[in-house]
Amino acid sequence: MNGTEAAEPDLRSHLALALDVDDAVEAGRLARELRPWFGVAKVGLELFSAAGPSVVALLIDEGYKVFLDLKMADIPNTVGKAARVLGSLGTSYLTFHAFAGPAVLRAGVDGLREGAERAGLETPAALAVTVLTSDSDAPPHILAKRVAIAIEARCAGVVCAASDVVEAKQIGPRLITVVPGLRPPGIPSHDQARSATPAAALSAGADLLVIGRAVTSAEDRQAAAEAILASLQPHFSSEGGASTAPAR
Ligand code: C5P
């Protein structure tokens, strides 16, 4: 593949670009530049705080599915109402903290559905964050407990480290697994304590790979994106590839 060639659409739909910047203009620029390699744009707390809900429409206009990574954790009523607003924006994914418990996650799942229905949109996938990939002290039993919470609340998927994908899929075979903390060989892990290569995550069965600084901080972003794509091609089967469509 060369710099002008787009990645296979199928593989691209499994790749989320983490737009961890603090203004919409910069996010739009990155999104346009890297669209040939990514099908999903992830908006975290930094960008959402800076740019607000309009950034969702901006990224949809650029041809992306939008992943709102707001890691919600409040009382059920508050989370449900916020999720209802976010579900009406056209986002495809929204994260909640699993530690908040099943009642909070269920309120989020219901809120997303209601908001999307009200706007005539497809229901976004609710994702439960199991353990932060920056957390090196998480006790070993916590993953299973948090995946069980996600299932009980009828979340579509979980966010977990690459090393947790197999166990998460054993507990919830229908869950989408979303994996951040990815670094190609030789790239610094920054604050990620449990990082893995994109190829290792895909081989483990991850459905959506979140790529941030490995591409956005690279001197040549397009070359970095292309190298990641090339490393994934041998591990990707469009038939065997797990679905990233919101499951319910
Ligand atoms: O730059 P980097 O690839 O480390 O970015 C990872 C992204 O994934 C960040 O936006 C971060 O907030 C997010 N994330 C994470 N660990 C989780 C959940 C989300 O790093 N468990």
Boltz pocket constraint, residues with backbone or C-beta under 6 A from the ligand:
constraints:
  - pocket:
      binder: B
      contacts: [[A, 18], [A, 20], [A, 44], [A, 69], [A, 129], [A, 131], [A, 132], [A, 133], [A, 134], [A, 159], [A, 160], [A, 180], [A, 181], [A, 182], [A, 189], [A, 190], [A, 192], [A, 210], [A, 211], [A, 212], [A, 213], [A, 214]]
      max_distance: 6.0
